[in-house]
Amino acid sequence: MADGELFDCCVHLLDIFQETEGVDMLLKCMEENRVTRAAVCGTPVTKKWDNTEKERPKGAFQDTGRVYFFTATDEMIADELQEYEDQTAIESKIVPMACGFNPTDNFASKHLKRVLSKFPGFWGGVGELYMRYSEISMLTNEEVTRCNHPAMRDIYKLCSEKEIPVVVHSNASSESAKPYAVGYEYTHEFASVLEEHRNLKMLLNGCGMFERGKFQPPYEDELMHNLVKYPNLFLGVTSWTIEGCQNAMSNETLVTVVDLNPTRFVLSTDCPGNLLSTEYNRRVSILRDFVRKLKPETQELVMCKNAEELYRGRVFGK
């Protein structure tokens, strides 16, 4: 089952520089890895090439150059997908996602409605939105984004009405190893949204985990609490969650949590568009290795069926 069809719930066709290897490369990678469908978005921010740097940055964290919200990413995604010659492949394999707005701007819902109107029936969801996101948050020259920001309220209402999901990256807490820094000061932000918007489907990509800091008390208890309390919460296991977040939760413990909640987890490569040819295969392989550790009855749900349920509201091009 772990070698069967897989639904990739987050691919950034445009990276943080709004660059890509293209739709052809994405579909090729999907075909090679038996990924039958993918939720595809741009990146909501873009990296500045600061005038103090002689060479362009090669990554978001290579220098201290700021990042800023980039609203054109949605239109660029729409152009990439709608201008592709094989529209049958796009319609059957790709779920386009809109993310190009500032989540702290009270005009955000107006901007999103404009994009939805310009490409009616095209979008299958909103995201991936960067909320509490480590260095990205620190480098963003703007108010810190958070799931429960008042500017997001109308976004959530709209997604509830359209029955499309919201995908967010939001760390569970600040990245501190200080002795007094215990608990999860940010989980209440997405929890309050789920409490207020009971019909909203939210995918927390990365499960709120991150690579540094300490997770005390045990993070699995926090996840289980929220999964029980909020049936509209989905969690995205990513390749970097599996590879780099052992400080938050061991993979063995994560397997147990997934098996206990088999209808609530999905998989994401979270692969940026400039690294498809070099990274996509490896990331899918990591995800499949993780799935092999799950119970057989859980595997098919996590690989495809949960994602199909999450994105069932999508109708392309109508």
C-alpha positions in Angstrom: 0.0 0.0 0.0 2.8 2.4 0.8 4.0 2.1 -2.8 0.5 3.0 -4.2 -1.0 6.2 -5.4 -0.3 9.3 -3.3 -1.9 12.8 -3.0 0.6 15.5 -2.3 -1.2 18.2 -0.3 1.3 21.0 -0.8 3.7 21.8 -3.6 5.1 25.3 -4.1 5.3 25.5 -7.9 6.8 29.0 -7.4 9.6 29.2 -4.8 10.4 32.1 -2.6 12.0 33.9 -5.6 8.8 33.2 -7.6 10.9 30.9 -9.9 10.1 27.4 -11.1 11.3 24.5 -13.2 7.8 24.5 -14.7 4.6 22.5 -15.0 6.3 19.9 -17.2 8.8 19.1 -14.6 6.2 18.9 -11.8 4.0 16.5 -13.8 7.1 14.4 -14.7 8.1 14.1 -11.0 4.5 13.2 -10.1 4.4 10.5 -12.8 7.7 9.0 -11.7 6.6 8.9 -8.1 3.0 7.7 -8.5 1.7 11.0 -7.2 -1.8 11.1 -8.8 -2.8 14.5 -7.5 -1.2 17.5 -5.9 -2.3 20.8 -4.3 -0.2 23.4 -6.0 0.4 27.0 -4.9 2.9 29.8 -5.3 4.7 31.3 -2.3 3.0 34.1 -0.4 6.2 36.0 0.1 9.3 36.8 -2.0 12.9 37.4 -1.1 14.5 40.8 -1.6 18.0 41.0 -3.2 19.4 43.7 -0.9 21.6 46.3 -2.5 24.3 45.6 0.0 24.8 42.1 -1.4 26.9 41.7 -4.5 25.4 38.3 -5.5 21.8 37.3 -5.5 20.7 35.2 -2.6 20.3 31.5 -3.3 18.0 30.8 -0.4 15.7 32.6 1.9 18.1 32.4 4.9 21.4 33.0 3.1 21.5 36.6 4.1 19.5 39.1 6.2 17.6 40.5 3.2 13.9 40.9 4.0 11.0 39.1 2.5 7.7 40.7 1.6 4.2 39.7 0.6 3.9 39.0 -3.1 0.3 39.3 -4.4 1.3 38.4 -8.0 2.0 34.8 -7.1 -1.6 33.7 -7.6 -1.9 35.2 -11.1 1.5 33.6 -12.0 0.2 30.2 -10.8 -3.0 30.6 -12.8 -1.0 31.5 -15.9 1.3 28.6 -15.5 -1.5 26.1 -15.2 -4.1 27.5 -17.6 -1.6 28.1 -20.4 -0.3 24.5 -20.1 -1.0 22.6 -23.4 -2.5 19.5 -21.7 -5.4 20.8 -19.8 -6.7 17.3 -19.2 -3.6 16.5 -17.1 -4.1 19.8 -15.2 -7.8 19.1 -14.5 -7.2 15.6 -13.3 -4.0 16.0 -11.3 -3.7 19.6 -10.0 -5.6 21.4 -7.3 -4.7 25.1 -7.6 -4.3 27.1 -4.3 -4.5 30.8 -3.7 -2.1 32.4 -1.2 -1.1 35.8 -2.6 -2.3 38.3 0.1 -1.2 39.8 3.4 -2.9 37.9 6.2 -2.6 41.0 8.5 -4.4 43.3 6.0 -8.1 44.0 6.6 -8.3 44.2 2.8 -7.1 40.6 2.5 -10.6 39.2 1.8 -11.2 41.8 -0.9 -7.9 40.8 -2.6 -8.8 37.1 -2.4 -12.3 37.7 -3.8 -10.8 39.6 -6.7 -8.6 36.6 -7.5 -11.5 34.1 -7.1 -13.6 36.3 -9.4 -10.9 36.6 -12.1 -10.5 32.8 -12.2 -13.9 31.5 -11.3 -14.1 27.9 -10.2 -10.4 27.5 -10.7 -9.2 27.5 -7.1 -9.5 24.5 -4.8 -8.4 26.1 -1.6 -6.4 28.9 0.2 -2.8 28.5 1.2 -0.2 27.7 2.0 -0.3 30.7 4.3 2.8 31.5 6.4 1.8 32.4 10.0 4.2 31.7 12.8 7.1 30.5 10.6 10.5 30.8 12.3 12.9 32.9 10.2 10.3 33.7 7.6 8.4 35.6 10.3 11.5 37.4 11.5 12.5 38.4 8.0 9.1 39.6 6.9 9.0 43.4 7.0 5.5 43.5 8.3 3.3 42.8 11.3 3.7 39.2 12.5 1.1 36.9 10.9 -1.1 34.7 13.1 -4.0 32.4 12.4 -6.4 34.3 14.6 -5.6 37.8 13.2 -8.9 39.7 12.7 -8.0 40.2 9.0 -8.4 36.5 8.4 -11.9 36.2 9.7 -13.6 37.0 6.4 -11.2 34.6 4.7 -12.3 31.8 6.9 -16.0 32.7 6.4 -15.5 32.6 2.6 -13.7 29.3 2.6 -16.4 27.8 4.8 -19.1 28.9 2.4 -17.2 27.6 -0.6 -16.3 24.4 1.2 -12.6 24.7 0.4 -9.8 24.2 2.9 -7.3 26.7 4.3 -3.7 25.4 4.5 -1.4 27.1 7.0 2.0 26.8 8.4 1.9 27.8 12.0 4.5 26.8 14.6 3.1 25.6 18.0 5.4 27.8 20.0 8.4 30.1 19.8 11.8 28.5 19.2 13.3 28.9 22.6 15.5 26.6 24.7 15.3 28.8 27.8 14.4 26.9 31.0 11.2 29.0 31.6 9.9 28.6 28.1 7.5 25.7 28.4 4.1 25.1 26.8 2.7 26.0 23.4 1.8 29.7 23.3 0.7 29.7 19.7 -1.6 26.7 19.4 -4.5 28.6 20.8 -4.3 30.8 17.7 -5.4 28.1 15.3 -7.6 26.5 17.9 -9.7 29.7 18.4 -10.2 29.8 14.6 -11.5 26.2 14.6 -13.7 27.0 17.5 -15.3 30.0 15.8 -15.5 28.5 12.3 -16.9 25.0 12.9 -17.5 24.4 9.2 -14.0 25.4 8.1 -11.5 22.7 7.1 -8.0 23.7 8.2 -4.8 21.9 7.3 -1.9 22.6 9.6 1.0 21.7 7.4 4.0 20.4 9.3 1.7 19.7 12.3 3.0 22.8 14.1 6.5 21.2 14.6 9.8 22.9 14.0 13.5 22.0 14.1 14.7 24.0 17.2 13.6 24.6 20.7 12.0 22.3 23.2 8.6 20.8 23.2 7.4 20.5 26.8 5.0 19.0 27.9 5.0 16.2 25.3 3.7 17.6 22.0 1.7 14.5 21.2 -0.6 15.3 24.1 -1.2 18.8 22.7 -1.9 17.4 19.2 -4.2 14.7 20.5 -6.2 17.3 22.6 -6.8 19.5 19.5 -7.6 16.5 17.2 -10.3 15.4 19.7 -11.7 18.8 20.3 -11.7 20.0 16.6 -13.0 17.6 14.0 -12.3 20.2 11.3 -8.6 20.1 11.9 -6.3 18.1 9.5 -2.5 17.7 10.0 0.0 17.5 7.2 3.1 15.3 7.6 5.9 16.7 5.5 9.3 15.3 4.6 11.0 17.9 6.8 8.7 17.0 9.7 10.0 13.4 9.5 13.6 14.3 8.9 14.3 17.3 11.1 11.8 17.6 14.0 12.8 14.8 16.3 13.1 17.4 19.1 9.4 17.9 18.8 8.3 14.3 18.5 10.0 11.0 17.5 8.8 9.4 14.3 7.7 6.4 16.3 5.5 8.6 18.4 4.1 10.4 15.4 3.3 7.0 13.8 1.3 6.2 16.9 -0.6 9.5 16.8 -1.4 9.0 13.1 -2.6 5.4 13.7 -4.9 6.7 16.5 -6.3 9.4 14.2 -6.3 7.7 10.8 -8.8 10.1 9.1 -7.0 13.3 10.1 -3.6 13.2 8.5 -2.3 13.8 5.0 1.1 14.0 3.3 3.0 16.9 1.8 6.3 17.2 0.0 6.3 21.0 0.5 8.7 21.0 -2.4 9.7 24.4 -3.9 9.4 24.8 -7.7 13.1 25.4 -8.3 14.1 22.1 -6.7 11.6 19.7 -8.3 14.2 17.8 -10.4 16.6 17.4 -7.4 14.3 17.2 -4.4 10.9 15.8 -5.3 11.8 12.1 -5.6 13.7 12.2 -2.3 10.9 13.8 -0.4 8.3 11.4 -1.7 10.6 8.5 -0.7 10.8 9.9 2.8 7.0 10.1 3.0 6.5 6.5 1.7 9.1 5.2 4.2 7.0 6.8 7.0 3.7 5.4 5.6 5.2 1.9 5.7 5.3 2.1 9.5 1.6 2.8 9.7 -1.1 0.1 10.1 -2.3 -1.2 6.8 -5.8 0.2 7.3 -4.3 3.7 8.0 -2.0 3.8 5.0 -4.5 4.2 2.2 -6.4 6.9 4.2 -3.2 8.9 4.8 -1.9 8.5 1.2 -5.0 9.5 -0.7 -8.5 9.3 0.8 -8.1 11.9 3.5 -6.8 14.4 1.0 -9.6 13.6 -1.4 -12.1 14.4 1.4 -10.2 17.6 2.3 -10.4 18.9 -1.3 -13.7 17.5 -2.4 -15.3 21.0 -2.8 -13.1 21.7 -5.9 -14.7 22.2 -9.3 -12.2 23.2 -12.0 -13.1 25.9 -14.5 -16.8 26.4 -13.8 
